[in-house]
């Protein structure tokens, strides 16, 4: 586990990802269907008509991913009052997500993208050689019409909820 975290940090420093397929502002957000922490299917299309923040993160339980998730938990009431739904996605298993959710009291959906098909679809997968590191940390803000309002790549782990609200208010 420590070796994985070390290599993950090293790869993030050198950014081993090609953003050629990455979605951008104005693109239609591709639909997906994944299992959540409770083994229930969740589709992005289920949230049509709502503002949605889909955040990809590398790994349950790592320092940065926990800090980001807890920021969203702490700002959950403000996000909800602003009409924003949060969906987290990583390549960890449903079982891992359940433990992560329970340990950190996360009130939002976390989806398992074990084969990184959705990460590839959104252009945030690290590629074949580094797939074991999970996806890159990126948040897609999707408007009620299903179009991407913005793409956040510079995530403030401590104030991520505030970042999301600020952009949706524009």
C-alpha positions in Angstrom: 0.0 0.0 0.0 2.8 2.4 0.9 4.6 1.6 -2.4 1.4 2.2 -4.3 0.9 5.6 -2.7 4.6 6.5 -3.3 4.4 5.5 -7.0 1.1 7.3 -7.3 2.6 10.6 -6.0 5.6 10.1 -8.3 3.5 9.6 -11.3 1.3 12.6 -10.4 4.5 14.8 -10.3 5.3 13.7 -13.8 1.7 13.7 -15.0 1.7 10.3 -16.9 -1.6 11.1 -18.7 -2.5 12.2 -22.2 -5.4 14.6 -22.1 -6.1 14.2 -25.9 -9.6 12.7 -25.2 -10.4 14.8 -22.2 -13.8 16.4 -22.3 -14.1 20.2 -22.2 -16.5 22.9 -21.4 -19.6 22.8 -23.7 -19.3 19.1 -24.5 -22.2 16.8 -23.8 -21.4 14.7 -20.8 -21.4 11.0 -21.8 -23.9 8.9 -20.0 -22.6 6.0 -17.9 -23.9 3.2 -15.7 -21.9 2.0 -12.7 -22.5 0.4 -9.3 -22.5 2.5 -6.2 -21.3 1.7 -2.7 -24.5 -0.2 -2.0 -24.2 -2.3 -5.2 -27.0 -0.4 -6.9 -26.8 0.8 -10.5 -26.5 4.5 -11.0 -26.8 6.3 -14.4 -25.8 9.8 -15.1 -29.0 10.2 -17.1 -30.9 9.6 -13.8 -29.8 13.1 -12.8 -30.9 14.9 -16.0 -32.5 18.3 -15.0 -30.1 18.7 -12.1 -26.7 20.3 -11.7 -24.2 17.5 -11.1 -20.5 17.5 -10.0 -18.9 14.2 -11.1 -15.6 14.0 -9.4 -13.0 11.4 -10.3 -10.4 10.6 -7.7 -7.5 8.1 -7.6 -8.0 5.9 -4.5 -10.2 5.4 -1.4 -8.4 6.1 1.8 -5.4 8.0 0.5 -4.7 11.3 2.3 -5.7 13.6 -0.6 -8.8 11.6 -1.6 -10.0 11.5 1.9 -9.5 15.2 2.4 -11.4 15.9 -0.9 -14.3 13.7 0.0 -14.5 15.2 3.5 -14.5 18.7 2.1 -17.5 17.6 0.0 -19.1 16.0 3.0 -18.6 19.2 5.1 -20.1 21.4 2.3 -22.9 18.9 1.5 -25.7 21.0 2.9 -24.5 24.1 1.0 -24.2 22.0 -2.2 -27.6 20.6 -1.7 -29.1 24.0 -1.0 -27.5 25.2 -4.3 -29.2 22.4 -6.1 -25.9 20.5 -6.9 -25.7 16.7 -6.8 -22.3 15.1 -6.0 -21.1 11.8 -7.6 -17.7 10.4 -6.8 -16.0 7.9 -9.1 -12.8 5.8 -8.7 -11.5 2.4 -9.8 -11.8 1.0 -6.3 -14.3 -1.8 -5.7 -17.9 -1.4 -4.4 -16.7 -3.0 -1.1 -13.9 -0.5 -0.7 -16.3 2.4 -1.5 -18.7 1.1 1.2 -15.9 1.1 3.8 -14.7 4.5 2.7 -18.2 6.0 2.8 -19.0 4.6 6.3 -15.6 5.5 7.8 -15.9 9.1 6.6 -19.7 9.5 6.9 -20.0 10.5 3.2 -23.6 11.5 2.3 -23.2 11.2 -1.5 -22.9 8.4 -4.1 -19.5 6.8 -4.8 -19.3 4.7 -8.0 -17.0 1.9 -8.8 -15.3 2.2 -12.2 -13.1 -0.9 -11.7 -12.3 -1.3 -15.4 -11.8 2.5 -15.8 -14.2 2.6 -18.8 -15.9 5.8 -17.6 -12.5 7.3 -16.8 -11.4 6.6 -20.4 -14.7 8.0 -21.7 -14.1 11.2 -19.8 -10.4 11.3 -20.7 -9.1 11.0 -17.1 -7.6 7.5 -17.2 -3.9 7.2 -16.8 -3.4 4.7 -19.5 -2.6 1.0 -19.6 0.8 1.1 -17.8 -0.4 3.3 -14.9 -4.1 2.2 -14.7 -3.3 0.7 -11.2 -2.9 4.3 -10.0 -6.6 5.0 -10.7 -7.9 8.0 -12.5 -6.6 11.5 -12.5 -8.2 13.9 -10.0 -10.7 15.9 -12.1 -14.2 17.2 -11.5 -16.7 17.7 -14.2 -19.5 20.2 -13.6 -22.5 19.2 -15.6 -25.5 21.5 -16.1 -29.2 20.6 -16.1 -29.1 20.1 -19.9 -26.3 17.5 -19.7 -23.6 19.8 -21.0 -20.3 20.3 -19.2 -20.3 23.7 -17.5 -16.7 23.5 -16.5 -13.8 21.1 -15.8 -11.8 21.5 -12.6 -8.3 20.2 -12.7 -6.7 22.3 -10.0 -8.7 20.9 -7.0 -8.5 22.7 -3.7 -8.8 19.6 -1.5 -9.9 21.5 1.6 -12.4 23.8 -0.2 -13.6 21.7 -3.1 -17.3 22.2 -2.2 -16.8 26.0 -2.3 -15.1 25.7 -5.7 -18.0 23.8 -7.2 -20.7 26.2 -5.8 -18.8 29.3 -7.0 -18.7 28.0 -10.6 -22.3 26.9 -10.7 -23.4 30.4 -9.3 -21.7 32.1 -12.3 
